[in-house]
Amino acid sequence: MSGEQLTVLEGLDYKSGNPVRVTISEGKIREVAPVQEEADGSLPWIAPGLVDLQINGYFGIDFNTLPLTTEAVQEVTRRIAKLGVTSYYPTVITNSPEDIERLVGIIAEACDSDPLTGQCIAGIHVEGPFISPEDGARGAHSKEYVTAPDWELFQRWQRAAGGRIRILTLSPEWDNAPEFIAKCSAEGVTVSIGHTSATPEQIRAAVAAGARMSTHLGNGAQLMLPRHPNYIWEQLASDELSPCAIADGFHLPESVLKVFLKAKAEQLMIVSDAVFLSGLAPGEYDTHIGGKVVLTPEGRLHTAHNPNILAGSAQMLPFNIEHLVRSKLCTAAQAWEMASTRPAAFMGLPAAQGLNEGAPADLVLYNWEEDKLMVREVYKNGSLI
Ligand SMILES: [Zn+2]
């Protein structure tokens, strides 16, 4: 035997800014050691891989539309890995029970038939159909399929998914929600509150039953709310809830992001919530459910008939990090953490160990060009993507 294969990378530690040499073997970080910076200052930044808790699709491939092939899921995995996303939760939204079952089954099969996909998909996020039937709160989810929490149904999907459903977004406004949430929690499924018009009491009952996350807080909400109390204040005030936010600059005003950061500090996480049109060129597109939509050169996605109405997010995590940094809401290191080690820690993934000895070698090398984040190289479990 010639001994173990070593990969050595040099870069600036994303947190400290100090030049480091990262030694990788057998998929793990073996050592992170300080080095002298090269005189020409050419070292890229080096950081743990990004972790996205909510992605609906990419590059024209939609996790929510049949037919979906295992190859398509694998293609999304490779494409977003190149953007630095080394762990993610494909998100299947409100649909007919049969279609949800099929879709999660195909995603599970994609994991089983391709090692990289199996490693990158940390779990499946099912968003709905146990959400609010109310307009505004329901967002773009089809009212036809919105229904009260149903344990039998959920078990059916979980079987089809081979136990891979790790996050479930629901609204606790249904009478049986606390009981259902307690069952999910007992099985290790993270229950997230979203697309809700629940009362503060119902939110508190959900938290008491085990809900621990808020899905895209501040979005998927009614346009008009009582000033207080309301479900946004209640979730912000709940110490047990770790919220996710879409920080693309289009979904939430900077003042709201700032308040979320202050109120939730180390608990706030960033998700892309990207739809299948993400990664495509600006232009007008036809969507099967939402009609015509427009993706602007700035990266904003809106309905064609009314530019004021967003049609989902079209950006991946690096774009969200850029926005947080550009708007000076936090440091680049903090923004990166909110999109990598923090969601990893929240979901109990080994990637939570970050840029440290023993961590999985999920690594991103990148440069900042002005305020653009340019990804150079990405490693998943030590293998170059
Ligand atoms: Zn949503």
Residues whose N, C-alpha, C, O or C-beta is under 5 A from the ligand:
A	BS01	ZN	G220
